[in-house]
């Protein structure tokens, strides 16, 4: 069935709503928890926090904006126009949100006495925001662009290049804020990668389901017509009975799997079902293969 303009407009609106939410979470986690404790845990936010120490007359948000524009310009010059509109949008929106938070809710001191607890909360909130951006095929720009430059000219893996940049930022943080804050910054860099990977994996979990049932004809109709998913059918022979049986394999979202499970429960309580979590599915009916 051909999808209309309204479907694509809704999809675009939902995408930019998630980008805006992700940008806000990234900015809020940094502004409320990381910046007041002088934790420069890598990235353009951490780099701007270090510069803010030497240039206190500039609002933190303005420094993040200047650094974002600088890295975007450097990327266009050295790499070319490889950054999509979504990345440009987030690169500008995040510093504007930080700037707005500084104006609406100025902070003169950390929100608590336990730096480690605030680091964890800051990484959880900000890392969730970054994961939302990455899940929408965007990024916050900044040091991500630096890693692309290293990849082009020195053939470093993107992940390694980003870690090298963040490592030097944590060294600068230790020099600027002291050894203890530098250690917190390094711990933050490590936690960020864990949180982002975990959140993205959670977003993209699908269910890889294998079913053997006596009512395979009805089940195929339910999967195709009601769940609007495809299925693969192949024939297998039971080792004990020697009978040929149809095996149905399909991949579903979590809600669809619950519907399928309930349907099979009523259709054939003796059916065999094998379920595995699949963390990334690309292609028709799922995320586009880009």
N, C-alpha and C positions, 0 to 999 in steps of 0.2 A: 504494500500500500504506500502510495506516494505521500511524503510528508509535506505539509503546507508551510506557508510563510510564518504563520503563528507559532508553529512548533519551533522553528529555528530562532525566532525572536525571543521566545521563552527560554530557550537554551542559552542564548547570548546574555539575556538578563540575569539568569541564574549564575552563569559563569562570572560576570562582573560583580554580582552580589557577594559571591564567595571570595573573589579577589579583594574586594573592599574589606570584608570581614577578616581575611587573613592579614591584610596590611595593618588593620587596627590592632589585632592581637600581637603582631610582631612589634609594633610601636609601643603598645601598652606594657607588654612584658619587659621591654628594655627600659622604658621611661620610669615605671613605678618600682622596679625591683633591681635592675642592673645598674643603671646610671647613678642612683643615690648612694650605692655602695662601691662605686668606682670599679665595677667589674667589666672590663673591656674584653668580653669573650669572643674575640674575633669579629669578622665582618665589618661592614662600613659603619655600623653603629658604634662598635668598639673603637674603631679608629677615630671617629669623630669625638668620642668621649675623651680620648687622650688629647686631641687638639684643643678641646674645650678647656682643659686644665691650663694650657699656655695662652689661650685666647678667651678668657672668661667674659670679655665684653660682647662676644657673639653668642646668641642663644644656641642651645644644643641642636634644635631643629634646623636652624639655618646652616650650621656646619654639616649636618647630615645631607641637607639639600645640595650644598655646594659640592660635597664629595660625590654625591650621586650623579650630578651633572658632569663633574670632572671624569668619572669613570665611564659614563655613557659616551662622552665625547671622545675619550681615549680609545674606547672600543670601536667606535665608528671609524676612527682614523687608522687604527692598526689592524682591525679585523674585518671591518666592513659592516654593512647593514644586516647583521644576523640576529638582531634582537627584535622580537615581535612587539606589537603594540602593548600586549599585556605586561611585559617586563618594564617597558617605559612607564606605563601607567602606575605600576606598583613602586618603581624607583622614585617617582615624584610624590606619590600619595603618602608613603610612609614618613618621610621627613616633614611633610605638611601636617600630618597627624601629630607628630612629636611636637612640632612648633605650636600647634593648637592646644595640646595638653599643658605645655609650659605656660601658656597664657591663661587657660581656664583653671588649672589646678597646679600652681607652682609648688614645688617641693623644696624645703630648706634642709631636710634631714631624711635619713632612711626611714622606712615605715616600720621597722622593728630593730631589735638588737642582735638577732641571730642572722649573720651573713649567709651561712650555708642554707638555711631555710629559704631565704629570699632568693638566693641563687637558683635553687630547685624550682621555686614557683615561677621565677622569671624565665627560666629555660622551658618549662612546661608550657607557659602561655605563649611566649615568643616562638618556640619551636613548633607548636601547633599551627600558628599563623603561617610560618614558612612552609610547613607541610601542605597547608591549603593552597598556597601559591604554586608550589611544585606540582601538586595534583591537577592544577588547571593549566599545566604547561607554561608556567610563568616563573619568575624569580624576583628577588628584591634587587637584582643588579649588583652594583658595588664590587665586592671582592670576587664574586662569581665571574665578572668580566675579566678581572686580573688573572684568574686561573685559565680562562680561555686564551688570553694573550700568551701565557707561559706554554700552553699546549701548542699554539701555532708556531712559536719561535724556538721552543726548546723541547717539544715533543713529550712534555710531561702529561701524565694522566690528569684529567680534570680534578679528580678527588685528591690526588697527591699535591697538585698545584694549589688547591684551595687550602689544604692542611698547612703547606709551607707558609702561605700568606698569613693565615690565622696564627701560626706559631710565632711569626715575627711580631705580630700585633700583641700577643701575650707577653713577649719579651719587652716590648715597648711599654706595656702596662706595668710590668714589674719594675722597670726603671722609673716610671712616672709615679706610680702609686705605692711602690714597695713590694718586697718579695712575696709577702702573704697574699696581697691582692692579685699578684701575677699568678700565683698558684690557683687561686679561685678562678681566674680567667681561663687558665688552661683546663681546669676541671669543667668549666662551662662549655668550652669548645668540644670536649669529649661527650658531654651530656647532650649537646645539641644534636650531634649525629645520631645518637641512640634514639632520642625522642622523635626526630624527623622520620627516621626509618620506620619506627614502630607505628607512628600515626599514619603514614602513607600506606603501610602494609594493611592496617585496619580499614582504611578507606576502600581498598581495592580487593578485599577478600570476596571470592566467589566460591560456590560449592560445586565440586566435580563429583557427580553422582552416577553410580552404576546400579541398575535395577534388573533383577530377574523376577518375573512374575508370570502367572498363568493368564493374566488379563492384559497382555502386552498391547493388544489392539486398542483397547479403551485408554490405556495409559498414554500411548503415543498421541491419540487425539487430544487428551487433556493437556499434554505438554505443548503441542503445536497450537491448538485453538484457544485454550484458556490462559496458559502462561505465555504464549507467543514466543516460544523459544524453539530452537532446533534440537534435533537428537540424532545420534548415530546408532544404527542397529547392526549387530553382527551375531553370528550363530556360534554357540559354544556347546560342547558336549559334557554332560555331567559325568564325573569320574565314577560315581557310585551307581547311578541308574543307567548310564550309557545313552540317555536320551538327548536329542538335540533341543536346545532351548534358545529363545531369542534373548539377547542381552542389550539393554537400552542404556546408552551413555549420553548424559546431557550436562551442561554447565549452567548454573542458575545463580541469581542473587540470593541473599539471605532470606528475604521475605518470600521469594518464589519457592525456595526450598521448603519453608514451613508449609506453604500451600500444598506442595507436592507430597510431603510426608503425611499430612492429614488426609489427602485424597487416597493415597495408597493404603493407609490404615483402614479406611472404610471399604476400599475396593478389594484388597487381598491382604489380610493380616499375616499371611504366611510368606509374603514376598521377601526376597533378599535385597537389602540395600547397603551399598558401600559408599561412604561419604569422605571426601578429602577437601581440605581448604586449599584453594588456589589463589595466590596473591597477585597474579597479574594475568589478565586475559585480554588479548588484542584481536581486533578483527570485527566482522559484521555482528552487530547487536551488542558489542562491547566498546571499549575504547578504541579510537582510530589508531591504525598502525602508522606511526609518524616517524 
